[in-house]
Amino acid sequence: RDRLRFFAMATCDDPELLGHFLSFYEKRGVRFAEPGRAKLVLHPGVNASDPAHRRTDALVRAVFERGHAANVDTERRFSSDVKRSHANAFLRSLPPDALLMSPDLDEFHDAPSSLIAAVAERHGGFVLGHMVDRAAFDWKLRSTRASIPLWTQYPRRCAATAERFHGANAK
């Protein structure tokens, strides 16, 4: 856990999903409040007149605590290039032996922390896993709710995107 660092770029428009996301990774050892251990880039930045953005801001400030100023940035634009630029800047700031976890907002990487370092050493610094899609019990796509555990909202494990990506579900 001491080598673990975290990078993500997330929208300010979905504080409910962001809350589940940050809680999930905090329970897996990400130390959001410690300056330099994590970087969260919020886009398009907090608009104080938008209720969802205000909830996002309050949530992020509570989770990041004293590390907020150093660990949270905003970005007006979103694209793969912009995200990559922010991720590379954070990567350059890390110690050479750091292990960087970089999930998308809808990705919940779940690997035993005791195995991560060994697998990264064996595979040139990378840990690959298989993506498993989750769906609601009735297969409907709904907005995420903050008050209900995520796995209760999406209990079905399935390969919903397997055909789209020709079975290439490794990340």
C-alpha positions, -999 to 999 in steps of 0.1 A, spaced: 0 0 0 29 23 6 37 24 -32 1 28 -43 -8 60 -61 -41 69 -78 -52 90 -108 -87 96 -121 -106 122 -141 -142 124 -133 -173 145 -141 -188 169 -116 -223 158 -129 -226 125 -111 -218 129 -74 -237 97 -66 -214 75 -87 -184 95 -76 -192 88 -40 -193 50 -45 -161 53 -66 -141 72 -40 -154 50 -11 -145 18 -30 -109 29 -36 -105 44 -1 -114 10 13 -87 -5 -9 -59 16 5 -59 48 -15 -49 76 8 -68 105 -8 -61 130 21 -23 126 19 -8 152 -4 8 137 -35 -7 102 -31 -37 108 -54 -48 131 -82 -84 137 -91 -92 159 -120 -128 172 -120 -144 184 -152 -158 207 -162 -150 222 -128 -174 231 -101 -203 254 -111 -216 267 -77 -251 273 -92 -255 236 -102 -268 214 -73 -250 183 -85 -217 202 -87 -222 215 -52 -227 179 -39 -196 168 -59 -175 196 -43 -187 188 -8 -180 151 -13 -145 156 -27 -136 181 0 -147 156 27 -128 127 12 -96 145 3 -95 166 35 -61 182 40 -49 169 6 -76 187 -13 -54 216 -26 -26 193 -37 -46 164 -50 -76 179 -68 -76 199 -100 -102 210 -124 -103 210 -162 -129 227 -184 -124 203 -214 -125 165 -215 -109 144 -241 -86 114 -241 -57 137 -249 -65 160 -220 -69 131 -196 -36 116 -208 -18 149 -203 -30 152 -167 -22 115 -160 13 119 -175 20 150 -154 10 132 -123 30 101 -133 62 122 -137 58 135 -101 58 99 -86 87 80 -71 102 54 -96 88 25 -76 52 38 -73 23 17 -85 -3 38 -103 -39 28 -104 -59 48 -130 -96 37 -133 -124 55 -151 -153 66 -130 -173 35 -139 -145 11 -133 -139 -6 -100 -106 -24 -100 -106 -52 -75 -74 -71 -69 -59 -84 -37 -34 -58 -26 -10 -85 -16 -6 -96 -52 -4 -63 -70 33 -56 -65 43 -91 -74 22 -91 -106 35 -57 -116 71 -69 -112 65 -99 -133 47 -80 -161 70 -50 -166 51 -27 -142 16 -35 -154 -13 -53 -138 -39 -65 -163 -74 -77 -154 -107 -87 -169 -136 -63 -171 -168 -76 -158 -200 -56 -166 -227 -51 -140 -264 -46 -147 -295 -39 -128 -316 -70 -119 -342 -60 -145 -316 -51 -170 -327 -14 -170 -302 14 -170 -309 39 -142 -292 67 -125 -270 56 -96 -283 64 -61 -259 74 -33 -279 57 -5 -280 22 -19 -249 0 -22 -237 -1 -58 -236 -39 -59 -273 -39 -48 -282 -16 -76 -263 -36 -102 -263 -72 -90 -259 -90 -123 -225 -99 -136 -225 -102 -173 -205 -97 -205 -227 -68 -219 -198 -52 -238 -180 -84 -249 -195 -85 -284 -189 -48 -289 -152 -52 -281 -149 -86 -297 -143 -103 -263 -113 -81 -256 -122 -74 -219 -87 -70 -205 -76 -37 -191 
